[in-house]
Amino acid sequence: MVEEIRKGYHEVTFEDVGDYKGELKDNMPHGQGRMVYQTGVIFEGEWKDCWECRGIYTHPGKFVYEGEMEGGIAHGQGKLTFANGGYYEGGHKKGAYHGNGVYFFADKDDKDRRREGVWKDDRFYTGIEWMFGDPLLWCEGTYVMSHPSLISKEELEEHTKRKILTKEKALLATKTYLSKDDKVDSESHRWEWDGNKWIYVEIKKSI
């Protein structure tokens, strides 16, 4: 017996997978639809050739992801909210934080604690970590101490140079500023007011 080829809206139970309500193409989810998996996980949104493409992926008691996906995992822009209240919003690559993004910690004592800047393969790479209102600078995956102690003069000079470079990279990564004193123009970038906040923008050189 030849299996019926279905397309358009249908309500289907996929054996060992879950219950699906939505659009089909060649008997597979394609278009808008909602799948309730046997594991309890729910995805509602856009499908492409049987894969979740863009929408809301809910794992009860653990997390909710809303955004772009590829091959069933977070890929592109999206927001991942955890059950404890912490969340990450920004770029993803194959399920990992990647690109520009901000992670807010679930810290009841410091509700504004966050890491903001560039992420690489799930690691905070370059940017600013705000802790109790104080900026902590990160450069290429390493925290640069604000107040080094018990080091030689040569090490202090090298540390100072690294701190200045880190600060510039962090400012570029977050496009923000730490204080009024930080709004110093450079040869390649300058500060501009966008109507709401100061942003650090690249100077376009005329040809």
N, C-alpha and C positions, 0 to 999 in steps of 0.2 A: 504494500500500500504506500502510495506517495504521500509524504507529509505535506500538509497544507502550508503554503507560503503566506505568512501574514504580514501586513503593514498597516500603518495608521494606529489609532488608539485601540489598546487591548488590555485586559486584565489577565495576567499569566502567572502561574506558579512554576518556577524553574527548579527542578529536582535538585536537592542538596545545596541550593543557593538561597532562594527566598521568593517572596511575593512581589510582583512588579505590576504597576499600573501606569500606563503611558504609551508613548508612540513606539512602534516597532519598524524595523526594516529587515527583511529576510529573516523574520522570526527573532531578531535580536534587538535589545534596547537601542534606540536611535532617535534623538530628538528630546522632547521634554518628557520626564517620567520620574516615578518614585519607586524605589526598591527598599523593601524591609527584609534585610538579610536574616537568615536563621540564627545568626549570632546576636541579633538585637540591634545591630548597626543599621542606620537609615541614611540613604542618600536621596536627595531630591534636587533635580535640576536638569542640566543638559547632558545628554549621552551622545557618544559618537562610536559607532561600530562596536557596541557592547561595553564600552569603557566610560566611566564617569569623566566628564569633560569640564564642567563648571557648575557649581551649585553649593548646597549645604550638606556636609557629611557629619552626621551625629553619632558619636560613640557614647551612649548613656553612662553617666557617672565618671567619664574620663575627659572628653574634650569635644568641641564642636569646631569644625573647619569650614570656613565660607570663602570660596574663591575659585581660582583656576586649578585644573588638575590635568594630569597626563598619565595614561596607563594605570589609572586607579589611585594615584598618589598626588600630593600637593606639588604643583609645578607652575610657577608664574606668580602673580600677585594674589595674596589672600590673607585672611586673619584666622589665627588658631587660638581659641579660647579654652583654657583648662578649667576643670571643675573647681579648683581652689581660687579662681578669680584672676590668675595671671594670664597674660596673653601676649602673643607676638603678631605684629602686622607689618607686612612688607613682602619682599621677594622670597621665592622658594625655588629650589632646584632638586628634582628627584626626591622629594620628601624632606629635604634639609633647608634650614634657613640659609639664604644666599642672596647677596645683593643688598640694597638699602632697606633697612627695616628698624623697627623699635620693639623692644621687649620690655613689658611692664611686669615687675615682680609682684607676687601676692604677698606683700609685706604690710601687715596691719599697723606696724609702727612707723613705716615710711611709705605712705600710699603713692608717692610720686617717684619712687625708686625705679629707674629704668636704664636700659642700655640702648643707645641710639647711634646709628651710623652704618657702617658696612659690615656685613656678615659673609663668611666664606665657609662652605661645607659644614654648616651647623655651628661654627665657632664665631664668637664676636671678634672681629678682626681689627677695625680701626674706627674710633669714634669716642663718645663720651658716656661714661656711666655716672648717672646722677644718684648720689646717696646722701640723704638728709640735706638736700639742697646744694651739696658740694660736688663739683665736677672732677671726676677721675678720668685721666686720659689713657687711652689704649692705642697702641700702634702695632699693626701686623701681628695681632694675637697676644701681645705682651702689655701688661700694665706698667706704665712708667710712673714711678713713685714721685710724689710732689715734694717730699722733704727727705732727701737722702742724708744719712748720718754715718759718721766714722769711715769716710772714704777720703782718698788722697785728693790733692788739688787737681791733678791731671784727670782723675776719674770724675771729679765734680764738673770740670769744664766739659768733658765728653757727655756727661749726663745732662748738663744744661743745654747743649746743642741738640741732643736727642729729644729733650722735653719741648724745645721750641718747634722742632720739626714735627713732633707728634701733635702738638697743639694746632699747628697749621693744617695737618691732615685731618684732625678731628673736626675742626671747624668746617673744612671742605666737605667732609662726609655728612655732617649733620646740617650744614647750611644754617648755623645758628651762631650765637655768640655768648661768651661767658660773662662779660661785663662791658661797660662802656669803653674801658681801656683796650679791649680786644679788637675793637673796630678799626684796625689799621690796614690801609690799602697796601697791596704788594704790586710787583711789576705785572703779574698775570691776573690778579683778582682785585675787586673792590667791593665795598659795602654799599648796598642800595636798600632803600625802604620800599617795600612792596604794598604799603597801605595798612599792613597789620603787624609786620615784624621786620627786623633787619635780616637780609640774606646776603651771602657771600657769592658773588657771581663772577664768571670769567670775563675778562676784558677782550672784546673782539677787536682784533687789529685790522685796520683797513689795508687792502692790498694796493 
